[in-house]
Amino acid sequence: MNDWRFLLSGRWAGYLVLVVIFAIACSALGTWQLNRRAEALAEVARIDANYDAEAVPVADALPDPTAFDIDQRWKVVSLAGEYLPAEEVVVRNRPLNGNVGFEVITPFRLDDGTVFMVDRGWIPEAPDGRPGDIPAAPTGEIEVEARLKAGEGTIAGRTSTGTELATIDLDELAARVGTPAYTGAYGLLVQSPDDAAEPPLAAPRPERDEGPHLSYALQWFVFALLAFIGLGWAANQERKALAEASLTGARGGHDERRAPRRPERKPRRDADADVEDGILDGR
């Protein structure tokens, strides 16, 4: 146990704090990815339940014209009445297949007098940046179907210019019409196959894709786990280094104590004879 006492130092306490903070951050990001996956799966479920379902009267789907539930997205509603071409507007900066254009919003007055906003589709931007040719809406009493979407509200710093709107702001559209209108949701026009190739172009079918959120979440959780594994590996490496240093020091002291004494060097015999000869010659 004494081999691990270095972990009680302030340095290793700091390492542990950093690893815990890192792991918490990774876990939070992993949880966020799981939440995003849950949202994506909920959207896939809405597409499956609503996109190709039978149409219901809009009054039944939206008994409160000012309310809208997210689970009603893509729900198909039927409308009976007439378009109000004089109140038609376009919404700018709308992408489609890599191009920028406008969405055409034409108010539709129902038989009960309430107005419902219909997105008739997308038109390309003209070379001067203005809307291209807008095909006229059908006239007279008609029946159409639309898929529900929530209104977009406003965006700070972006305002309307004449009949060009920055967003699909249902409150602003209702104020323009000046009559009771649905402000909780609008509808994407359901087009027949014959009309789908002609402007205004219908929005593409939404993709049933949950995205890579699950794999991203697992990666973040693995990163959190690897941080603790890395800390343990580093601690074990330091323990080994300290143990080896301690063992090397102990071996060095033991060898010094038991080192053999160097024998005294004896004079060579030939050197003694030379000395004796020198004495005799001096007599």
VENZI-V937751 format. One record per run of one state. SS is the DSSP state (helix for helix, strand for strand, loop for the rest). FROM is the first residue (numbers start at 1). LEN is the number of residues. If there is no record, write none. Layout:
BEGIN
ss={SS,SS}
from={FROM,FROM}
len={LEN,LEN}
END
This chain:
BEGIN
ss={loop,helix,loop,helix,loop,strand,helix,loop,helix,loop,strand,loop,helix,loop,strand,loop,strand,loop,strand,loop,strand,loop,strand,loop,strand,loop,strand,loop,helix,loop,strand,loop,strand,loop,strand,loop,helix,loop,helix,loop}
from={1,2,9,10,51,56,58,62,70,73,76,84,85,88,89,97,99,111,115,126,131,132,142,151,161,162,164,166,170,178,181,182,185,190,201,202,213,258,269,283}
len={1,7,1,41,5,2,4,8,3,3,8,1,3,1,8,2,12,4,11,5,1,10,9,10,1,2,2,4,8,3,1,3,5,11,1,11,45,11,14,1}
END
